Amino acid sequence: MDDVIYHHDLLQQQLNEQDTTSSQHPLMMEINNWEHESVEKIRLTAEKARCDLDQLLTSNKKLVIKQLEEISTQLKTSKEADDYSEKNLTGWLQALEKLKNQLSSPSDVKLQKTNDEIWLRSSEKFEKVCGKVQILENGLVAEHNGTASTAEVRGFTKYSTGTHKISLKIEKMSSNQWMFWGIISQNTAAQNDSYSSKSASGWTSTKQVYLNGACNNGYNNYRGDIVENDILYLTLNCDGQFIELENERTKQKYSIPIDLNGCPFPWQLHINLCYSNDRIRILA
């Protein structure tokens, strides 16, 4: 009986103490730690986004200044020569209004948010092709339109600072055979097999990984497990000098360090298609 009463009193004491020590409960402490880690993660993510945006705004301002200087030269020359028309005046006013809008609201970048992430998403579109590729839907889609042969398509935006995430969807890939996604230096001449250019780096739908145009099968444990209808996130980290590929379906992530000696800024989105009707889309 004494032993039973002892355990009874001990439990009663624990119950009384819990009313004043619930904050020290292991589960309560676990919740507090989770809160602290989550807040810190969000703070760091927000700080990085602010830094990236500041760099982009600075770069955008420099571009506006350069274009404004060109207009200033045209205005000065035309006024001194008294040689301009109504059409010229209208064109200059339109160009100035466009620069004004570009300064206040850069058209090539948007803010992307999820529950615990925020990043700058570039308003990318396809612009330049080499080989049997056609650009459709206002630059959002590239489609191979010939017999089997490699062809190149590049994005419009030039990347030199900050971190940028581009969302791509493989709408058609014949028998899941071959396609290339990555970057290339803007200074590199266009060519059909541009994936082998010295400034090209990226991944294919097989296990091939290209670093500065050289093939490295299975680099960084790359599996090449990408198939038709997959959504890919291609991240360009200019400041960290690397690119990353994430497959939404498999959640697998792969990265490639970029040697600026081989691939100098600015970078461009770089795609190679090979088979007839193969098709890739930039997700807006």
C-alpha positions in Angstrom: 0.0 0.0 0.0 2.8 2.4 0.9 4.4 1.8 -2.5 1.1 2.4 -4.4 0.6 5.7 -2.4 4.1 6.8 -3.2 3.6 6.4 -7.0 0.2 8.1 -6.7 1.7 11.1 -4.9 4.6 11.2 -7.4 2.1 11.4 -10.3 0.1 14.0 -8.5 3.2 16.1 -8.1 4.1 15.8 -11.8 0.6 16.9 -12.7 0.9 19.9 -10.5 4.3 20.8 -11.9 3.1 20.5 -15.5 0.8 23.4 -15.1 3.8 25.7 -14.5 6.4 24.0 -16.7 4.5 23.3 -19.9 6.9 25.7 -21.7 9.7 23.2 -21.0 7.8 20.2 -22.4 9.9 18.5 -25.1 7.2 18.8 -27.7 6.8 22.5 -26.8 10.5 23.0 -27.2 10.4 21.2 -30.5 7.6 23.6 -31.7 9.7 26.6 -30.6 12.7 25.3 -32.4 10.7 24.7 -35.6 9.3 28.3 -35.4 12.8 29.7 -35.0 14.3 27.8 -37.9 11.3 28.7 -40.2 11.5 32.4 -39.4 15.3 32.4 -39.9 14.9 30.5 -43.3 12.3 33.1 -44.4 14.5 36.0 -43.3 17.5 34.7 -45.2 15.3 33.9 -48.3 13.8 37.4 -48.2 17.3 39.0 -47.8 18.6 37.1 -50.8 15.5 38.2 -52.9 16.1 41.8 -51.8 19.8 41.6 -52.8 18.9 40.0 -56.2 16.3 42.7 -56.9 18.7 45.5 -56.0 21.2 44.1 -58.4 18.6 43.8 -61.1 17.3 47.4 -60.6 20.9 48.7 -60.8 21.5 46.8 -64.0 18.2 48.0 -65.4 19.1 51.6 -64.5 22.4 51.4 -66.3 20.6 50.0 -69.4 18.1 52.9 -69.3 20.9 55.4 -68.9 22.7 54.0 -72.0 19.6 54.1 -74.1 18.7 57.6 -73.0 22.2 58.7 -73.9 21.7 57.4 -77.4 18.4 59.3 -77.7 20.1 62.4 -76.4 22.7 62.2 -79.1 20.0 61.8 -81.8 18.1 64.8 -80.4 21.1 67.0 -80.3 22.3 66.1 -83.8 18.9 66.5 -85.3 18.2 69.8 -83.6 21.5 71.3 -84.6 21.0 70.3 -88.2 17.4 71.3 -88.0 16.7 67.9 -89.7 13.7 66.0 -88.2 10.2 65.2 -89.0 6.9 64.7 -87.2 7.6 60.9 -87.4 10.9 61.4 -85.7 9.3 63.4 -82.8 6.7 60.8 -82.3 9.3 58.0 -82.3 11.4 59.8 -79.7 8.4 60.4 -77.4 7.4 56.8 -77.6 11.0 55.7 -76.9 11.2 58.0 -73.9 7.8 56.8 -72.5 9.1 53.2 -72.9 12.3 54.0 -71.0 10.2 55.7 -68.3 8.1 52.6 -67.8 11.2 50.3 -67.9 12.8 52.4 -65.2 9.8 52.2 -62.8 8.7 48.7 -63.6 11.2 46.4 -65.4 9.3 44.2 -67.8 11.7 41.3 -67.7 11.3 40.2 -64.1 8.5 39.2 -61.8 8.2 38.1 -58.2 7.4 34.4 -57.6 6.0 33.3 -54.2 5.2 30.0 -52.6 4.4 29.2 -48.9 8.0 29.4 -47.8 9.9 30.7 -50.8 10.2 33.9 -52.8 12.4 34.5 -55.8 12.7 36.7 -59.0 11.3 35.0 -62.0 12.5 36.4 -65.4 9.9 37.0 -68.0 11.7 34.9 -70.5 10.7 34.0 -74.1 12.4 32.3 -77.1 13.9 34.7 -79.6 16.7 33.2 -81.7 16.9 29.9 -83.6 19.5 28.1 -85.7 18.3 25.0 -87.7 14.9 23.4 -88.0 13.1 25.1 -85.1 10.1 27.4 -85.2 9.0 29.8 -82.4 5.3 29.9 -81.5 2.8 31.5 -79.2 4.6 34.9 -78.8 7.9 33.3 -78.0 6.7 30.9 -75.3 7.0 27.7 -77.4 9.8 26.2 -79.5 9.1 23.3 -81.8 11.3 21.2 -84.1 9.8 21.3 -87.6 12.0 19.1 -89.7 13.7 15.7 -90.0 15.9 14.4 -87.2 18.8 16.8 -86.7 19.9 19.0 -83.8 18.8 22.6 -83.8 19.3 25.5 -81.4 17.0 28.0 -79.8 17.9 30.7 -77.3 16.1 32.9 -74.9 15.6 36.7 -75.1 16.9 37.7 -71.7 20.6 38.2 -70.9 21.7 37.2 -67.4 24.8 38.7 -65.6 23.7 39.2 -62.0 21.4 37.8 -59.4 19.5 34.4 -59.3 16.8 33.6 -61.9 14.4 30.6 -62.1 13.0 29.6 -65.5 10.1 27.1 -65.6 10.0 24.8 -68.6 7.5 22.1 -69.7 8.5 19.3 -72.1 5.3 19.1 -74.2 6.6 16.6 -76.8 9.8 14.5 -76.8 9.7 11.7 -79.3 10.1 8.3 -77.5 11.8 10.3 -74.7 15.0 10.3 -76.7 17.0 13.5 -76.6 16.7 17.2 -75.7 19.2 19.7 -74.1 18.5 22.4 -71.5 21.1 24.8 -70.1 22.9 28.0 -70.8 25.3 29.5 -73.4 27.3 32.8 -73.5 25.6 35.4 -75.6 28.9 36.0 -77.4 28.9 32.5 -78.8 27.8 32.2 -82.5 24.6 30.2 -83.1 25.0 26.7 -84.6 22.9 23.6 -84.9 24.9 21.5 -82.4 25.5 24.4 -80.0 25.4 22.0 -77.0 29.0 21.2 -77.9 30.0 24.8 -78.0 32.8 25.7 -75.5 30.5 28.1 -73.6 27.5 25.7 -73.4 26.6 23.8 -70.2 23.5 21.8 -69.3 21.7 18.5 -69.3 20.1 16.2 -71.8 17.2 13.7 -71.4 19.8 10.9 -71.3 22.6 10.8 -68.8 24.7 13.3 -70.7 25.8 16.4 -68.9 27.8 19.1 -70.8 30.3 21.3 -69.2 31.8 23.9 -71.5 30.8 21.7 -74.5 32.4 18.5 -73.1 30.2 15.5 -72.4 30.4 14.0 -68.9 28.0 11.1 -68.6 26.3 10.9 -65.1 28.1 14.0 -63.8 27.1 14.7 -60.2 25.0 11.5 -60.2 22.7 12.8 -62.9 20.2 10.1 -63.9 18.7 11.6 -67.0 15.2 10.5 -65.7 13.3 13.2 -67.6 10.4 12.4 -69.8 7.6 14.0 -71.8 5.3 16.3 -69.8 7.9 16.8 -67.1 8.1 20.4 -65.7 11.7 21.5 -65.1 13.0 24.4 -63.1 16.2 25.8 -64.5 17.9 28.2 -62.0 20.7 30.5 -63.1 22.8 31.7 -60.1 25.0 34.3 -61.7 26.6 35.5 -58.4 27.4 31.9 -57.3 28.4 31.0 -60.8 26.4 27.8 -61.1 23.2 26.5 -62.7 20.7 24.1 -61.2 18.1 21.8 -62.8 15.1 20.5 -60.8 12.5 18.0 -61.9 9.1 18.8 -60.4 8.0 15.1 -60.8 11.0 13.4 -59.2 12.1 16.3 -56.9 15.6 15.6 -58.0 18.1 18.5 -58.2 21.4 18.7 -60.1 23.9 21.5 -60.3 26.8 22.5 -62.6 29.5 25.0 -61.7 30.1 27.5 -64.5 33.6 28.6 -65.5 33.4 32.2 -66.5 36.5 31.9 -68.6 34.7 29.4 -70.8 31.2 30.9 -70.4 31.5 34.7 -69.8 28.5 36.9 -69.0 25.9 37.5 -70.2 24.3 34.1 -70.2 21.2 33.0 -72.2 18.7 30.3 -71.9 19.9 27.6 -74.3 17.8 24.7 -75.8 18.7 22.0 -78.4 15.9 20.0 -80.0 16.6 17.0 -82.3 13.5 15.1 -83.4 10.5 16.2 -85.5 7.7 17.9 -83.5 9.6 17.9 -80.3 8.3 20.8 -78.3 9.2 22.8 -75.2 7.3 25.6 -73.5 8.3 28.4 -71.2 5.7 28.5 -68.4 4.7 32.1 -67.7 
